[in-house]
Amino acid sequence: MSESAVRPRRWTRVEYDKLIETGFLGPGDKIELLGGQLCVSEPQNNPHARAISLGLETLQRALAPGWHVRVQLPIALDTESEPEPDLAVVSGGPRDYTDHPSRPALVVEVADSSLALDREHKGSLYARARMPEYWIVNLVGWVLEVYREPGLDAGAQYGWAYRVLLTLRADEQVTPLAAPSARIPVADLLP
Amino acid sequence: MSESAIRTRRWSRVEYDRLIEEGVFQPGERLELLAGQLVVREPQGTPHATGIRLLTRALREVFAEDRWIVDMQLPVALDEESEPEPDVTVTAGNPRDFLPSHPARPVLVVEVAEASLALDREEKGSLYARARVPEYWILNLRDRVLEVYREPHPDPSSPHGWAYRSRQNLAAGEHVTPSAAPTARIAVTNLMP
């Protein structure tokens, strides 16, 4: 299918939520709305699942009270995106949100086969929504990729990209912007 | 969008029909379901619209209305994951035959192509061939020819694994005889806007 020829129908977040309410999409559908497209998520293997559990535990330990970590729950990112990042750090407690949170301080994706999607596609979407910090736990390269400073970038998928990329190895440490006094060993995040 | 990285949700025809019934789409949206993908149709210019009218008139002269339906831009239940709305279709039967479900087996499908030429040739051509539509025309306004495709056959290099074996390009001044109306002769000139 030559891409110039086919224009896929784009969904808004409001329509997407309606698809869920009316039962077209159920809990068994592994779908995320990304830039208007209903994207099918890859099945999760065991290292992926382990990395999520480790990330959850590690972040909860590192963060001061006043934050909580959500696991694979929807983010109201923009009018045509409702991703479910592997981890999202949001302010307040779970009861503070009657709608999906839209402004996490940190989003984390664990990537093996999805690395290209997480870097190019989601990275640009998160940057466009001005997420201040985005991590990829890269199971292929066994590193943590830390993205910061969203900025305009005409070459990126959605016109935005992160200006700063730190690639941290297992023996290095990371300090989330939301927890300036924390020093998290990258090894704690790798499964 | 690198296609390898993204897999979008595919819809079945049954789901698509339910989405329409439930009023999920915006009023006036022009969509087609092609191989599980919801595709937005291009806006139509007057040459495109004129081509459709000329085709419809010519085909209605050839296909008698007591036995045939000549439709403009109505849904075809092509396969489990496709419900296109071709510019013109010819189907055996009467209108009420298709009250329970859209026609599934047109004898002729026609698309009028300007900007959509690549889509109509590759994507739709392969879909129609896969559904064994015996004859497919593209009224190619860009080159002012009628492309006549026949004999669907498996072709692994095509987007949907099927293609038409025979293709004829008929210029103005030539005539076309639809396979389903072997005695008819339609002047290609009469189809060109």
Interface residues (C-beta under 8 A of the other chain):
Chain A: M1 S2 E3 S4 A5 V6 R7 P8 R9 E15 K18 L19 T22 F24 L25 D29 I31 L34 Q37 L38 C39 V40 S114 A116 L117 E120 H121 Q157
Chain B: M1 S2 E3 S4 A5 I6 R7 T8 R9 E15 R18 L19 E22 V24 E29 L31 L34 Q37 L38 V39 V40 E42 S116 A118 L119 E122 E123 P159
